Amino acid sequence: MTRKLYWEDSHLATFEATLLGHQTIDGRTAMILDQTAFYPTGGGQPCDTGRLGPFEIVEVTIDDQDQILHWIDATLPGNDALKIGDRLGGEVDWRRRREMMQQHTGQHILSQAFFQLFGAETAGFRITDRSTEIDLTLDGDAADLPDSIRQAEELANRIVFDNRPLRVHEVTPAEAAQLPLRKESFITDCIRVIEIADFDWSPCGGTHASHTGEVGLIAIKSWERAKRMVRLHFLAGQRALADYRIANELTEGLARRFTVPREEIVGVLERQQEESKRLLRRNRELNQLVAEIEARRLLEALPPGPSGYRQVVRIFDDRDFDEIKLLIHYLVAGERVLALLATRQEGMARLVFARSADLEIDVNRLMKQAVERLGGRGGGRPDFAQGGGDLHPELEQILGGLTS
């Protein structure tokens, strides 16, 4: 079995190992070593990456035989020269390792904070590309949860700022039973336990900081209810710093734009949002008034046809489709009107047909005829239909000829 150097020293980034075997599967080669500092994916923590000899390690996994597999691109030059017994130098991507250590240690601290304060157990843990997630058995009203989360976050960061030491213990199940473990371990031989001084004991096979101060900061970004639990999304260490920089640049930029201190930005945006809503309502009222007047003028200039109804056929350029639908509403509000409207917009023709309630013309049938000519799709009810298709140089003639 491969010796797990990352268990012995999470800060170990370089090592040497002997190649015990290798296999190629689906265009990738997996190397098996006598010892490794590369952490394999597992327990909610992504694997380490880095280099092994001349090769880039793209993934590290554990197979069904508990072998640690170091995966490289099988097409790389020199891959076919690998021999059992070769000595290879390994180098773990330290920036990634430190990031994973900060997130995983932060999870231990935050999970124990929730357990101490509220008796909430951690039922799930995942480090993703964007944040770290923990699922908690945290009860309570939704209105009270923000305050509970804030309390746990403050306790967790007090532990971080205390810079308490972490210790690794490898114990038997009998010895583990005597420890104040936050969660039960189902391992039956040697159990690896992570102790945070005077705070937490937890069985875990991941990589962790040597002192809580290495975590830097724990910031809870968001939470939601998930399967009768509370799912938290948090950032620790360099991830928290990167997120702070984004948030700070955004708020400072807004403060400069509105020429107010950033503490007043929310108030400014709320006032602007209310003003925008007021203007939208006013704009909607004006659009309705304009559409009503336009419809009246169109109908006044159009005498009834031979069939005893007025037919409005109009094509607009780059006119908003919602405005067209509002106009057609007023056109057919009166008696004996058939309206066939279109707008040329973003390289296509968008159509809306409607008729007055006292006409028996099926505009849905007319729409299907039109979109078939235009190579598009559309449909609706006998009194109202809409659709679209390709721009056609004879669009007006197509619409005008639908009822001839």
N, C-alpha and C positions, 0 to 999 in steps of 0.2 A: 504493500500500500504506500502511496506517495506521502512523504512527510510534509505536513502542512506548516510551512514556515510562517505563514501569515497568522497562525494561531499563537505562535511563540512571540512574534514581534510584528505588530500591525504597521510599524514605521519602517520596516525593512523594505527597501526599494530595489536593491541589487543583490544577486545571488548567482551561484553556479550549481549546475545539476547535471546528472548523467541521463542520457536518453535510454529508456528501458524498452520502448516500442513506439510504433507509429502505424497509422492506418489512414487510408484515403476513402472518403465517402462523399459522393455528390460534388466532386470538384474541389473538396477541401481536405487538408491533411490534419489529423489530430496527433499530437505528440504526448507520450506518457513519460514522466520524469520520476527520478527517485525522490526528489524533493522540489517544492515550489513555493514561491512567495505570491503567486497569482491566485487571487480569490475567485472561485467559480460562482456563477450565478446560483443563488439559492437563498431561502429564508426572507424573500422580499428585497434582497440587495443585488443589484447588477454586478456582473463580473468586472475584474480588473482587465485592462488592456496594456499593451506595451510592446517590448521586443524580446525575442528569444534567439540568441545567435544573430544571424542575418535576417531573420524573419519577423514580420509584424504579427503580433498576436491579436486576432480580431474577435475572439470569443473564448471563454473558458467555461467548461461544463463538467458535470459529474454524471457518469453513466450508471446503468443498473448494477454493475459490479463494484460501484463505489470508486471507480478510477477517475482521476482528474484529467480531462482532455484539454490540451492547449491547441486551439485551431488556428491554422494559417492558410493562406491562399495556396492551393496545390499547384497552381500554374507558375509560381515564382521560381526564378532560376536557382538551382542548387538544391531544390526540394528532393530530387531523385538521388542526391548524394548522401542523404541521411543514413547513418549507420548506428546500430545498437552499440551502446558504450561510448558514443560521442559525448564530449563535455561541451556544454553550452552555457553561455552567460545570459542571464535574464535581467531585464530592467523593467520594472513596473512604472507605468505612467503615474508619476507621483501626484500631479495635480488632480487627476481623477480619483486616485486612492484617497487623498485627503478630503476631497469633496464627499466621497462615500462614507468615510469615517465620521465626518461632521454630521451628516444626515442620520446615520445609524445611531451614533451616540446621542444625538438630539432626540431621537425617537425614544430611547431608553429613559432619558430624563423627563420628557413630556408625558410619556405613558405613566411613569411613577407619580408625577405631579397630579394627574387626573385620578389615579388610584388613591393617593393619600387624601386628597381633598373631597372626592365624591364617591369613592369606591368603584369607579368606572374601570373595567378591564379592557385591555387592548385585544380585540378579536382578529385584527388584520393589519398588515403593514406592508407598504410598497414604496420603493424609491423609483420615481418615474423621471423622465427627462426634464420635466418642468417643476416638480415639487415632490414632497414626500407625503404620503397619505397614511393615516392610521384610522381604523374603525374602532369606535369606543361604545361600550354598553352604558352610555350616558343618558340617564333619564331626566325628566323635567320638562316644564313648559318651554315652548319655543321662545317666549319673551324673556325667560330667565337665562337661556343658554349663552347669549353674548357675555353676560357678566361672569358666568362660570368659566367660560373659555378664557376670559381676560385674567381671572384669578390664577388659573393653571399656567398660563403663559408667564405671569409674573413670578410664580414660584420656580418654574423651570429656569428662567433667566437668573434668578438668585443663585441657583445651584451652579449655573455656568460661570457666573462672576466670582463665585467662591473658589474656583479653580481646584475643585476636589480631585484627588487621585482616583484613577480606575485601576482595579486589580483583576487579574485573570486567575481563576482557580479551576483545576481539572480534578474532579472528585468522582467518587463512586456514587451509585444511586442511594446507597445507605447514608453516605455523608451528605448528599444533596438534601435528603429528607430532614436533616437537622438544620438546614439553612432557611432563612426567611425569604424564600423565593417568591417573586411577584407572580410567576406563572409556573405551572407544572411542566416537567420534562418527561418525555416518554422514551428517552434513550436508555438502553438497558446495560451499557458498559461504562464508558467514561463520559462524564458530563462536563462540558465547559461552561463555567459560570462567570459572568461579568459583574463585578462589584463596583458600585459608585459609593465612595466612603460616606458612611452614615446616612445613606439615602436609598439605595436600590440594590437588589440582588436578582439577576435574571439569567437563566440558561440561554446561551446564544453562541453561534458559530461564526458570527460576522467579524468585521474589522472595526476597531474602536480607537478613540483617542486615549492618550495616557493620562490626561487631566481634562476636566470639564471645560476649562478655559479655552482649549483648542476649538471647541464648538463655536466660539465667538459670539453668536447671537441666535436665538430661536424666535422666529416671527411667524405667527399663524396668519395665513392669508385669507382663508375662507373655510366655510363648513356647510354641510347640508345633511339632511336626513337621508339615510340609505339603509334599507332592509332592517328597519326598527333599530338602527344604530345611528350614531353621529359620525360622519366621515370628515376628518380634518385634513386640510392641506396646509403644510407649513414648509418653511425654508430655514436652513441653518448655515452658518459660516459664510463661505464665499458666495453661495447662492443668495443668501439674505443681503449681502453687500451689493451684488449685481442688481437685485430687485430694487434696493434702495436708490441706487444711481438712476435707474429708469424712472422711478416715481419722483425723485427729486428734480430731474431734468424736466419732467412733464409739468410738475407744479410750478417750478420756477419760470418755465416758458409761459404758462398761463398767467402767472402773476405779472410778468412783463407785458403781456398782451393787453391785459385789463388794467394795468397800472395800479394794482392794489397789492397789499401784503398777501402772501399765499394763504394765510389763515382766513382771509375773507373771500377766497375764490368760490367756495361752495355757495355762499350767499349771493354773489354776483351771478353765478350760473343759474341759481334758482329763480332770480328775478328775470333773467333773460329768457328762461324757459317759459315763465308765465307770460311775458310779453310776446314771445313767439306763438304761444297758444292763442292769445288774444288776436294777433295779426292773422293767424291761420283762419280763425273763425270769421274775422272781417273779410278776408280774402275769399273765403267760401261764399259769404253772402253776396259779395260783389260779382263773383263768377256766376252765381245764380241769376243775378239781375241782368248781367251782360248777355247770358245765354237766352233769357226770356225775351229781351229786346231784339237780339239777333234773330231768334226764331220768328218773332212777330213780323219783322221786316222781310224776311225771306218768304213768308207765307203771303204777305200783302202784295209782293211783287210777282206772285205766281198765281195765275188764274186756274180754276179747275180744268182738268183735261177732258177729253171726249168721254171718258168712263165715269165722269162725275166726281172724281177725287183729285187732289193735288199731289203731285209726285216731286219730291225734293231730292235731287241728285247733286251732291257736292263733294269735291275732293280737296283736301287741305294739305299744305306742305308743312311738315315738322310741327304739327299742332298736337298738343297733349291729348292722349286718347280719352282720358277722363273728361276733358272739356267737350270732346265730341259726343260722348255718351250723355253728358248733361244737356247739350244742345238738342240732341234727338228726343230727349224726354219732353222738352217744351214743344218741339215740333209736332209730336203726335198726341199732345195733351188735348187738342181740340178735335174737331170732327173731320173725317174723311181725308186723312193725310197718310201718304206712304213716304218714308224717308230712307234713302240709301246714302250713307255717308262713309267717307274713307279719309285716312290721313297717310301721307307718305312719311315714314319715320324709320330711321336707322336702317335704311336699305331694304325695307319691306313695306307692303301695303297692309294696313290694319282696317278692318271693316266693321261697321255696326249698322244693322237694318232694324227698322221698327215701323209699326203702323198703328193707326188710331183704333180704338176699341170697336168702332162701328164698321170697320172693313173686315172682309173675310179672306184677304190675301194672306198666304202662308209665307212669312218672311224667312222662316227656317229653310224652306225649300229653295227660296231664292239665294240664300246664303250658301247652301251646298253647291248650287250651280256656279256661283261666283268663285268660290275657293277652288273648285275643280279646274276652272280655267286658269287660276293663278298658281296651281300646284301647292295649295296650302290646306289648312284645316279650319273647321268652324262649325257652329251649330247653335241651337237654342230652342226657343218656344215659337209657336206660330206667330206671336205678336212681337217677339224680340229675339235677335240672334246676333252673334259677333264671331269674327274669325280673322284670318290673315293669310298672306301668301306673298309670292314674289312680286316685285314691282313689274308692271306690264305697261308698255308704251301706249296701249289703247285701253287703259283702266276706265276712263270715263265712258267710253263706248260700251265696254263690258257691262258696267252698272246700268247705263241707260237702256241697254237692250234686254235686260232681264224680264221686263214686263211687256215688251212689244210683241 
